[in-house]
Amino acid sequence: MSNIRELKTRKQEHNEQTVAMLTEWLEMAKTGELQTVAAAGILAGGESITGATASDAFQPLLGAVTILQFRMLHGHCEGSN
């Protein structure tokens, strides 16, 4: 028997964390500290948007995406047994 868990969701609303993170990352990119980005988002209508910049660091970036996936799943499933 599988252990199925319900994912927690948020109401659709303006997310200040999105603006704060993107602003911080933009400043890091402008100074050259942030070298490459892979991003995914959900638009107001529910559609997904994805993108990645060209990079010589493909393997580390792919690893970072995998770490992000784990962190997101862990954060949303944590505490729901």
N, CA, C and O atoms as a GROMACS GRO file, in nm:
protein
  324
    1MET      N    1   0.084  -0.117   0.000
    1MET     CA    2   0.000   0.000   0.000
    1MET      C    3   0.089   0.124   0.000
    1MET      O    4   0.185   0.132   0.077
    2SER      N    5   0.058   0.218  -0.085
    2SER     CA    6   0.141   0.338  -0.094
    2SER      C    7   0.099   0.442   0.011
    2SER      O    8  -0.014   0.442   0.059
    3ASN      N    9   0.193   0.526   0.044
    3ASN     CA   10   0.170   0.632   0.141
    3ASN      C   11   0.146   0.762   0.064
    3ASN      O   12   0.242   0.830   0.028
    4ILE      N   13   0.021   0.796   0.037
    4ILE     CA   14  -0.013   0.913  -0.042
    4ILE      C   15  -0.031   1.033   0.051
    4ILE      O   16  -0.099   1.026   0.153
    5ARG      N   17   0.033   1.144   0.014
    5ARG     CA   18   0.023   1.266   0.094
    5ARG      C   19  -0.036   1.378   0.010
    5ARG      O   20  -0.006   1.390  -0.109
    6GLU      N   21  -0.118   1.457   0.070
    6GLU     CA   22  -0.177   1.571   0.002
    6GLU      C   23  -0.080   1.688   0.007
    6GLU      O   24  -0.024   1.719   0.112
    7LEU      N   25  -0.059   1.754  -0.107
    7LEU     CA   26   0.027   1.870  -0.111
    7LEU      C   27  -0.049   1.993  -0.062
    7LEU      O   28  -0.164   2.016  -0.101
    8LYS      N   29   0.016   2.071   0.025
    8LYS     CA   30  -0.046   2.195   0.072
    8LYS      C   31  -0.039   2.298  -0.040
    8LYS      O   32   0.060   2.304  -0.113
    9THR      N   33  -0.142   2.379  -0.055
    9THR     CA   34  -0.143   2.482  -0.158
    9THR      C   35  -0.175   2.617  -0.095
    9THR      O   36  -0.230   2.623   0.015
   10ARG      N   37  -0.141   2.724  -0.164
   10ARG     CA   38  -0.172   2.859  -0.119
   10ARG      C   39  -0.285   2.914  -0.205
   10ARG      O   40  -0.306   2.869  -0.318
   11LYS      N   41  -0.355   3.010  -0.151
   11LYS     CA   42  -0.454   3.081  -0.231
   11LYS      C   43  -0.380   3.165  -0.335
   11LYS      O   44  -0.267   3.208  -0.311
   12GLN      N   45  -0.444   3.187  -0.450
   12GLN     CA   46  -0.382   3.272  -0.550
   12GLN      C   47  -0.385   3.415  -0.501
   12GLN      O   48  -0.492   3.473  -0.482
   13GLU      N   49  -0.269   3.472  -0.480
   13GLU     CA   50  -0.258   3.609  -0.434
   13GLU      C   51  -0.121   3.662  -0.472
   13GLU      O   52  -0.029   3.586  -0.504
   14HIS      N   53  -0.109   3.792  -0.470
   14HIS     CA   54   0.020   3.855  -0.497
   14HIS      C   55   0.120   3.807  -0.393
   14HIS      O   56   0.094   3.818  -0.273
   15ASN      N   57   0.230   3.756  -0.436
   15ASN     CA   58   0.327   3.699  -0.346
   15ASN      C   59   0.447   3.792  -0.333
   15ASN      O   60   0.530   3.801  -0.424
   16GLU      N   61   0.457   3.862  -0.221
   16GLU     CA   62   0.568   3.955  -0.198
   16GLU      C   63   0.702   3.884  -0.198
   16GLU      O   64   0.804   3.944  -0.233
   17GLN      N   65   0.703   3.756  -0.161
   17GLN     CA   66   0.828   3.681  -0.163
   17GLN      C   67   0.883   3.668  -0.305
   17GLN      O   68   1.005   3.668  -0.325
   18THR      N   69   0.795   3.658  -0.403
   18THR     CA   70   0.837   3.648  -0.542
   18THR      C   71   0.910   3.775  -0.583
   18THR      O   72   1.017   3.769  -0.643
   19VAL      N   73   0.851   3.890  -0.552
   19VAL     CA   74   0.912   4.018  -0.587
   19VAL      C   75   1.045   4.035  -0.514
   19VAL      O   76   1.144   4.078  -0.574
   20ALA      N   77   1.049   4.002  -0.386
   20ALA     CA   78   1.172   4.018  -0.308
   20ALA      C   79   1.284   3.929  -0.362
   20ALA      O   80   1.398   3.975  -0.377
   21MET      N   81   1.253   3.802  -0.392
   21MET     CA   82   1.356   3.712  -0.442
   21MET      C   83   1.408   3.757  -0.578
   21MET      O   84   1.529   3.760  -0.600
   22LEU      N   85   1.318   3.792  -0.668
   22LEU     CA   86   1.361   3.834  -0.801
   22LEU      C   87   1.441   3.963  -0.797
   22LEU      O   88   1.537   3.980  -0.873
   23THR      N   89   1.404   4.055  -0.709
   23THR     CA   90   1.478   4.180  -0.694
   23THR      C   91   1.619   4.152  -0.643
   23THR      O   92   1.717   4.207  -0.695
   24GLU      N   93   1.630   4.066  -0.542
   24GLU     CA   94   1.761   4.030  -0.487
   24GLU      C   95   1.847   3.961  -0.593
   24GLU      O   96   1.965   3.993  -0.608
   25TRP      N   97   1.790   3.869  -0.667
   25TRP     CA   98   1.865   3.797  -0.769
   25TRP      C   99   1.906   3.889  -0.883
   25TRP      O  100   2.015   3.874  -0.938
   26LEU      N  101   1.819   3.985  -0.920
   26LEU     CA  102   1.853   4.080  -1.025
   26LEU      C  103   1.974   4.164  -0.985
   26LEU      O  104   2.063   4.188  -1.066
   27GLU      N  105   1.978   4.209  -0.860
   27GLU     CA  106   2.093   4.286  -0.812
   27GLU      C  107   2.220   4.201  -0.814
   27GLU      O  108   2.327   4.250  -0.850
   28MET      N  109   2.208   4.074  -0.777
   28MET     CA  110   2.324   3.984  -0.780
   28MET      C  111   2.372   3.963  -0.924
   28MET      O  112   2.493   3.954  -0.948
   29ALA      N  113   2.280   3.955  -1.019
   29ALA     CA  114   2.316   3.938  -1.160
   29ALA      C  115   2.384   4.064  -1.214
   29ALA      O  116   2.480   4.055  -1.291
   30LYS      N  117   2.335   4.180  -1.173
   30LYS     CA  118   2.393   4.307  -1.220
   30LYS      C  119   2.537   4.324  -1.173
   30LYS      O  120   2.618   4.384  -1.244
   31THR      N  121   2.571   4.272  -1.055
   31THR     CA  122   2.709   4.281  -1.004
   31THR      C  123   2.798   4.170  -1.054
   31THR      O  124   2.919   4.173  -1.033
   32GLY      N  125   2.738   4.070  -1.122
   32GLY     CA  126   2.815   3.959  -1.174
   32GLY      C  127   2.826   3.842  -1.078
   32GLY      O  128   2.886   3.740  -1.111
   33GLU      N  129   2.768   3.857  -0.959
   33GLU     CA  130   2.774   3.746  -0.862
   33GLU      C  131   2.691   3.628  -0.910
   33GLU      O  132   2.736   3.513  -0.902
   34LEU      N  133   2.571   3.653  -0.959
   34LEU     CA  134   2.484   3.548  -1.011
   34LEU      C  135   2.517   3.530  -1.158
   34LEU      O  136   2.501   3.623  -1.238
   35GLN      N  137   2.563   3.412  -1.196
   35GLN     CA  138   2.615   3.387  -1.330
   35GLN      C  139   2.514   3.322  -1.424
   35GLN      O  140   2.516   3.350  -1.544
   36THR      N  141   2.427   3.238  -1.374
   36THR     CA  142   2.331   3.168  -1.459
   36THR      C  143   2.207   3.134  -1.377
   36THR      O  144   2.214   3.120  -1.255
   37VAL      N  145   2.094   3.122  -1.444
   37VAL     CA  146   1.966   3.100  -1.376
   37VAL      C  147   1.881   3.002  -1.455
   37VAL      O  148   1.877   3.004  -1.578
   38ALA      N  149   1.813   2.915  -1.381
   38ALA     CA  150   1.705   2.834  -1.435
   38ALA      C  151   1.586   2.865  -1.346
   38ALA      O  152   1.596   2.858  -1.223
   39ALA      N  153   1.474   2.900  -1.405
   39ALA     CA  154   1.360   2.944  -1.325
   39ALA      C  155   1.230   2.884  -1.376
   39ALA      O  156   1.216   2.853  -1.494
   40ALA      N  157   1.137   2.868  -1.283
   40ALA     CA  158   1.003   2.823  -1.317
   40ALA      C  159   0.906   2.905  -1.234
   40ALA      O  160   0.935   2.939  -1.119
   41GLY      N  161   0.793   2.938  -1.291
   41GLY     CA  162   0.693   3.014  -1.219
   41GLY      C  163   0.554   2.978  -1.267
   41GLY      O  164   0.536   2.909  -1.368
   42ILE      N  165   0.456   3.025  -1.192
   42ILE     CA  166   0.316   3.006  -1.229
   42ILE      C  167   0.254   3.143  -1.246
   42ILE      O  168   0.261   3.228  -1.157
   43LEU      N  169   0.192   3.165  -1.361
   43LEU     CA  170   0.128   3.292  -1.391
   43LEU      C  171  -0.008   3.300  -1.322
   43LEU      O  172  -0.060   3.200  -1.274
   44ALA      N  173  -0.066   3.421  -1.319
   44ALA     CA  174  -0.194   3.444  -1.251
   44ALA      C  175  -0.304   3.352  -1.303
   44ALA      O  176  -0.393   3.314  -1.227
   45GLY      N  177  -0.300   3.316  -1.431
   45GLY     CA  178  -0.402   3.230  -1.489
   45GLY      C  179  -0.377   3.082  -1.469
   45GLY      O  180  -0.456   2.998  -1.514
   46GLY      N  181  -0.266   3.048  -1.400
   46GLY     CA  182  -0.236   2.908  -1.373
   46GLY      C  183  -0.136   2.845  -1.470
   46GLY      O  184  -0.092   2.732  -1.448
   47GLU      N  185  -0.101   2.917  -1.576
   47GLU     CA  186  -0.005   2.862  -1.671
   47GLU      C  187   0.136   2.866  -1.612
   47GLU      O  188   0.168   2.952  -1.531
   48SER      N  189   0.218   2.770  -1.655
   48SER     CA  190   0.356   2.770  -1.608
   48SER      C  191   0.444   2.846  -1.707
   48SER      O  192   0.414   2.855  -1.826
   49ILE      N  193   0.553   2.899  -1.654
   49ILE     CA  194   0.652   2.968  -1.735
   49ILE      C  195   0.789   2.919  -1.689
   49ILE      O  196   0.815   2.911  -1.569
   50THR      N  197   0.875   2.887  -1.783
   50THR     CA  198   1.008   2.837  -1.749
   50THR      C  199   1.113   2.903  -1.837
   50THR      O  200   1.082   2.952  -1.945
   51GLY      N  201   1.234   2.904  -1.789
   51GLY     CA  202   1.342   2.958  -1.869
   51GLY      C  203   1.476   2.930  -1.805
   51GLY      O  204   1.484   2.904  -1.684
   52ALA      N  205   1.580   2.936  -1.885
   52ALA     CA  206   1.716   2.919  -1.835
   52ALA      C  207   1.810   3.001  -1.922
   52ALA      O  208   1.788   3.015  -2.043
   53THR      N  209   1.913   3.054  -1.860
   53THR     CA  210   2.012   3.129  -1.934
   53THR      C  211   2.121   3.034  -1.982
   53THR      O  212   2.141   2.926  -1.926
   54ALA      N  213   2.192   3.076  -2.087
   54ALA     CA  214   2.302   2.996  -2.138
   54ALA      C  215   2.410   2.988  -2.032
   54ALA      O  216   2.432   3.083  -1.956
   55SER      N  217   2.478   2.875  -2.027
   55SER     CA  218   2.575   2.857  -1.920
   55SER      C  219   2.680   2.755  -1.957
   55SER      O  220   2.654   2.658  -2.029
   56ASP      N  221   2.802   2.777  -1.907
   56ASP     CA  222   2.907   2.676  -1.916
   56ASP      C  223   2.900   2.583  -1.796
   56ASP      O  224   2.974   2.486  -1.788
   57ALA      N  225   2.809   2.614  -1.703
   57ALA     CA  226   2.796   2.536  -1.579
   57ALA      C  227   2.666   2.455  -1.580
   57ALA      O  228   2.588   2.460  -1.486
   58PHE      N  229   2.646   2.379  -1.689
   58PHE     CA  230   2.522   2.304  -1.703
   58PHE      C  231   2.502   2.204  -1.591
   58PHE      O  232   2.394   2.197  -1.533
   59GLN      N  233   2.604   2.126  -1.558
   59GLN     CA  234   2.589   2.022  -1.456
   59GLN      C  235   2.560   2.079  -1.317
   59GLN      O  236   2.470   2.030  -1.250
   60PRO      N  237   2.633   2.183  -1.271
   60PRO     CA  238   2.599   2.241  -1.141
   60PRO      C  239   2.459   2.301  -1.139
   60PRO      O  240   2.389   2.293  -1.038
   61LEU      N  241   2.417   2.362  -1.250
   61LEU     CA  242   2.283   2.422  -1.256
   61LEU      C  243   2.176   2.313  -1.251
   61LEU      O  244   2.076   2.329  -1.182
   62LEU      N  245   2.197   2.204  -1.322
   62LEU     CA  246   2.102   2.093  -1.318
   62LEU      C  247   2.095   2.034  -1.177
   62LEU      O  248   1.987   1.998  -1.130
   63GLY      N  249   2.208   2.024  -1.110
   63GLY     CA  250   2.210   1.979  -0.971
   63GLY      C  251   2.133   2.073  -0.880
   63GLY      O  252   2.062   2.028  -0.791
   64ALA      N  253   2.147   2.204  -0.903
   64ALA     CA  254   2.074   2.302  -0.823
   64ALA      C  255   1.923   2.288  -0.842
   64ALA      O  256   1.846   2.303  -0.747
   65VAL      N  257   1.880   2.259  -0.965
   65VAL     CA  258   1.738   2.238  -0.993
   65VAL      C  259   1.687   2.115  -0.917
   65VAL      O  260   1.576   2.116  -0.865
   66THR      N  261   1.768   2.011  -0.912
   66THR     CA  262   1.730   1.890  -0.839
   66THR      C  263   1.718   1.918  -0.689
   66THR      O  264   1.625   1.870  -0.625
   67ILE      N  265   1.812   1.995  -0.634
   67ILE     CA  266   1.806   2.033  -0.493
   67ILE      C  267   1.681   2.115  -0.466
   67ILE      O  268   1.613   2.094  -0.365
   68LEU      N  269   1.650   2.208  -0.554
   68LEU     CA  270   1.529   2.290  -0.539
   68LEU      C  271   1.404   2.203  -0.539
   68LEU      O  272   1.314   2.224  -0.458
   69GLN      N  273   1.398   2.106  -0.629
   69GLN     CA  274   1.283   2.016  -0.635
   69GLN      C  275   1.267   1.942  -0.502
   69GLN      O  276   1.155   1.932  -0.450
   70PHE      N  277   1.375   1.892  -0.447
   70PHE     CA  278   1.369   1.823  -0.318
   70PHE      C  279   1.320   1.917  -0.208
   70PHE      O  280   1.232   1.880  -0.130
   71ARG      N  281   1.377   2.037  -0.202
   71ARG     CA  282   1.337   2.133  -0.098
   71ARG      C  283   1.190   2.170  -0.107
   71ARG      O  284   1.122   2.181  -0.006
   72MET      N  285   1.140   2.187  -0.230
   72MET     CA  286   0.999   2.221  -0.247
   72MET      C  287   0.910   2.107  -0.202
   72MET      O  288   0.812   2.130  -0.130
   73LEU      N  289   0.940   1.984  -0.242
   73LEU     CA  290   0.859   1.869  -0.202
   73LEU      C  291   0.865   1.848  -0.053
   73LEU      O  292   0.763   1.820   0.010
   74HIS      N  293   0.982   1.860   0.007
   74HIS     CA  294   0.999   1.842   0.150
   74HIS      C  295   0.919   1.947   0.227
   74HIS      O  296   0.852   1.915   0.326
   75GLY      N  297   0.926   2.073   0.183
   75GLY     CA  298   0.855   2.181   0.249
   75GLY      C  299   0.705   2.168   0.241
   75GLY      O  300   0.634   2.203   0.336
   76HIS      N  301   0.654   2.118   0.129
   76HIS     CA  302   0.509   2.107   0.112
   76HIS      C  303   0.452   1.981   0.175
   76HIS      O  304   0.334   1.978   0.211
   77CYS      N  305   0.534   1.878   0.190
   77CYS     CA  306   0.485   1.754   0.249
   77CYS      C  307   0.512   1.748   0.399
   77CYS      O  308   0.452   1.666   0.469
   78GLU      N  309   0.600   1.831   0.448
   78GLU     CA  310   0.639   1.828   0.589
   78GLU      C  311   0.518   1.846   0.680
   78GLU      O  312   0.439   1.940   0.662
   79GLY      N  313   0.504   1.760   0.773
   79GLY     CA  314   0.397   1.774   0.872
   79GLY      C  315   0.264   1.715   0.831
   79GLY      O  316   0.175   1.705   0.916
   80SER      N  317   0.245   1.675   0.707
   80SER     CA  318   0.117   1.617   0.667
   80SER      C  319   0.131   1.466   0.660
   80SER      O  320   0.180   1.411   0.561
   81ASN      N  321   0.088   1.399   0.764
   81ASN     CA  322   0.095   1.252   0.769
   81ASN      C  323  -0.042   1.193   0.755
   81ASN      O  324  -0.057   1.070   0.757
   0.00000   0.00000   0.00000
